[in-house]
Amino acid sequence: MATTTFNYKRVYVWEKPVRIFHWVTVLSTTILVITGFIIADPPAINSNVEATNSYWFGIVRAVHFITAYILIANLIFRIYWSFAGNQFAKWDNFIPYTKKGIKNILYVLKVDIFLMKDKEHKLSDISIGHNYLAAFSYFIMTLFFFLQVATGLALIADNSSWFFPKMFHFIVPLFGGDIIVRYIHHILTWLFMAFIVVHVYLVLYHDYVEARGEASAMLSGFKFIRSERVDETEEDIIEKATEQMWDGENDESK
């Protein structure tokens, strides 16, 4: 059986700050999920040691809170980098307000969700950075993260001596009490976990089907574009991607 091989152009997509943000988010989210479930349903530990000498639950809570603050700072930095970074990191990649963005979302739904064949193989359909559906989903999840932060800080506002959590004290009466706020915080955790599963699956799917270094790009920063689809240099590819993002023009290269 004959094997088809292709030549690729290597494009530097994910800058180091973006990659650092990604892996800090991965580590922080993992810690928050584990400690969060322990806080929600702490295991019973039989011990004859005085409570003051067995402060494990307090340590779990401290780790949870500190990690949350790290993740908040991490997101604030990413928002800053959405204005300071390259075109693949820019904020306008995450909101599909152009014809190009809407068309790309429909394409991704057709190919990724409904598993229909990509017959045309246009560069305008294959995103160099995030595809618009993925980018828009990150934007939506960021909004959910803000809600997660607000509910989490509201739950500790009464017992906190720091002004920052106290700023969110109004959330509890707004939602009708601690129990509702706690439920929202807990349900959002499951939502993030479901999103992570889908995200990892799609990254591996694209990496296998398209062979463009989707997974390794978050380590190296580089992705790969089939050379027969484009004749431009790396700089030309990036410039054209930027133009398409703003005016929605199609590239008929194959």
N, C-alpha and C positions, 0 to 999 in steps of 0.2 A: 504494500500500500504506500503510495507516494505521499510525502510530507511536504506541505507548502511552508516556505519560510519567507519572512518579510524583513525589510530594512526599516529602521526607526530613526527618527530625529529625537535627541534628548533635549528636554526643555526644563529649566529650573523654575519650579512652580511654588513650592512651599518654603518660604524663608525660615531661618532658624527660630525666630520668635514664634512663628505659627506652630512649628513642630514642638517647641518647648511647651507652649500653651496646651497643645493636644495631649502630651504625655503627663503633664501636671493634672489635667482634667481627668485622665484615665485613672491615675493613682488616687487622686482625691475622691473621685466618685466611688471607687472600690472601697476605700476606708469608710466613707460616709454611709454607704449601704450596709456594710457589716456592722458598724457601731450603731447605726440607726435601728436596725432590727433588734439588736441587743437591748437598746434603750426602750423600744416599744414593748418587748416581751422578755424581760431579764430572766435568765435561768436561775433556778433556786440552787443555792450552794450551801449545804449543811456544814457548819463549822462551829467549833467552840471558841474561836478566836474573837476577841473584842472587835466590834465594828470599826473602831478607830485604827485598828491594826490591820484591817482588811478592807482597804479602800478601792477595790477593783472597779466597782461601778462608777465611782467618782472619776477614776482614770479614764474609763470608757467615755463618759460624758465630756471630759476635758479634751480628749482626742477628737471627738465628734465636733465640738465647737471650734477648736483650733483649725481643724481641717476645713471646716466651713468657711472660716475667715480667709484661709489661703485660697480657696476656690473663688470666693468673691473677689479678692484682689487679682486673681488670675483672669477673671472675666473682665474686670475693669481695664486691665492691661490689653486684653484682646480687643476691646472696644476702641481703645486708643490706637492700636495697630491697624484697625480697619480704616483709619484715616492716614496713618503714616507708612503702611506697608505697600507692597507692590500691587498690581492690578488684580491679582488673584486673591488677595487678602482684603480688598476694599469692601466697604459696607454695602455698596450698591450691587454687589454680586448676590446678596442674600435676599433681595426683594425683586421679584420678577415683574418690573414695571414696563418693560419694552416688549415689542413683538417677538424679538429674539428669545426673551425669557419665557413667554407663554408657549411659543412653539417648542422650545426645548423641554418644557414640562410635559407637554403632550407626547413628545417623542419618548421620553424616559418612561412614562406610564405605559406606552405601547410596547416598548422593548423589554423593560425590566419587570413590570407588573403583569402584563398580559402575554409576555414571552413571544411576541410576534417578531418575525425576521426583519433585520435591518437590511433592506434591499439596495439602498442608494449609497450608503457609506459616505455621507457628506461630512466634511469637517465642521460645518455649522451645526450638525446634530451631535457630534462627539465633543464634549466640553474638554478643555485643557485643564482647568481647575475643577471646582465643584460643578456638577450639573445643576441646573436651576432648581430642580425638585429637591435635591439633597440640600442645597444652600437655603432654600425657603423653609425646609423642615428644621434646619439648625436655628433659623430665626424664630420659628414658633417655639422650639424647645427652650430657647433663651428666655422667651416671655414666661414660659412655665417655670424656668429656673428662678426668675425674679419673684414669682408667687411662692415658690418653695423657700426662698430666702426670707421673704416677708413673714410667712407662717412660722418658720423655725425661730426667727428672732422674736416674734410675738410671744411664743410659748415660754421664752426665758426672760422676757422683759421685766416681769414682776420681781424676779430674784437676781437681776443683774444690777451691778453698781455702775456699769459703763453706760454712757449716754446713747451709744449706737443702737443696742437692742431696745432701749426705752422709746426710741423714735417710732417703733412699730407696735407700741402698746395698743393703739387704736384698732388694730386688726382683730383682736379678740372680740370686743363688743360689736364690731362691724359685721362679723360672720356669725354672731350669736352664741359665743362661748368657747371655752377651751376645747371641748370635745369635738366640735365641728372643725376647728382649726387643726386639731391633731389628725383628724380623719383626712383632711385635704392634704396635709403634709405627708401622710402615709401613702395615700393613693398616688400622689405625684411620684413617690419613690418607685412604685411599681410601673408607672408610666415611663420613667427614665430607664428602668431595667428592660422593658419591652423595646424601647427605642434602641438601646445598645445592641440587643440581639439582632434586630433588623439591620442596623448600621454595619455590624461586623459581617453579617451574611452578604450584604450588597457589595461591600468592599472586596470580599473574597470572590464573589461572583464576577465582578468587573475585572478583577485581577486575572481570573482564569479565562474568561471569555475574550476579553480585549487584549490581554497580555501587555498592558501599558505601565506596569509597575505601580498599580494603585495602592497596594499594601506597603511596599518598600519605600514609596515616595515620602511617607511620614517619618522615615528615618534618614533618607538621603536628601530629600527635597526635590528629586528629579522624577519626572514622568516622561513617557515616550509616545511619540506620534508617528503613525505609519508614513514613511517617506513618500510612497506613491500617491498619497492623498494631498500632499503639499510639496511645493517646490521651493518654498521660502527658507530663509535662514531662521535660526531661533528667534532673532530680534524681529523679523518680519512676521512670524507666527504670532508672537505676543502682541505686536502692533495691530494686526488684523483682528485678533480676539478682542482687543480693547475697542476698536471701531465698531465691531458687531454688537458689543455690549451696549453701546450708546445709541446707535441708529437702527439696529435690528436688521441690517442687511444680511443677505444669505451669501455664503461662499459656495460656489458650485464645484470646487475642486474635489476630486475623488482619489 
